């Protein structure tokens, strides 16, 4: 579905974690990480055990120049993925965190 259709569904009151995840992914793919983070943040509020949403939320924060917020999302996502047995998401977020640690000085200088 396209962003406009998803936004119309939301405006019609059909709010759900899955809809917010779809909107977040769509906005991130469209190059708007701030809107993506807004929807993904709402997604994890609606379903705190949605490990894929935590993973994507971290990506949105990082793309939006917020490395500390990305770190927090991925750390929370690691906990969720670990408790759910979602090993693929867990491994991906571990890689993202290692990259963030490696690149942190440059990212923090850029964000600050």
Residue pairs with C-beta under 8 A, 6 or more apart in sequence:
1 22
2 26
3 23
3 26
3 27
3 30
6 19
6 22
6 23
6 26
7 23
9 19
10 19
10 20
10 23
15 42
15 46
16 46
17 43
17 44
17 46
17 47
17 50
17 53
20 39
20 40
20 42
20 43
20 46
20 53
21 39
21 40
21 43
21 50
21 52
21 53
21 56
23 35
23 36
23 39
24 36
24 37
24 38
24 39
24 40
24 43
24 53
24 56
24 57
24 60
25 36
25 56
26 36
27 33
27 35
27 36
27 39
27 60
28 36
28 56
28 59
28 60
28 63
33 59
33 60
33 61
33 62
33 63
33 64
34 60
34 64
36 56
36 60
36 63
36 64
37 57
37 60
37 61
37 64
37 66
37 69
40 53
40 56
40 57
40 60
41 57
43 50
43 53
43 57
44 50
44 53
44 54
44 57
44 73
44 76
47 53
48 80
49 80
49 83
49 84
50 80
51 77
51 80
51 81
51 84
51 86
51 89
51 90
52 86
52 89
54 73
54 74
54 76
54 77
54 80
54 81
54 89
54 93
55 73
55 74
55 77
55 81
55 89
55 92
55 93
55 96
57 73
57 77
58 70
58 71
58 73
58 74
58 77
58 93
58 96
59 70
59 96
61 67
61 69
61 70
61 73
62 70
62 96
62 100
62 107
65 110
65 111
66 111
67 100
67 104
67 107
67 108
67 111
68 111
70 96
70 100
71 97
71 100
74 93
74 96
74 97
74 100
75 97
77 89
77 93
78 90
78 93
78 94
78 97
80 86
81 87
81 89
81 90
81 93
82 90
100 107
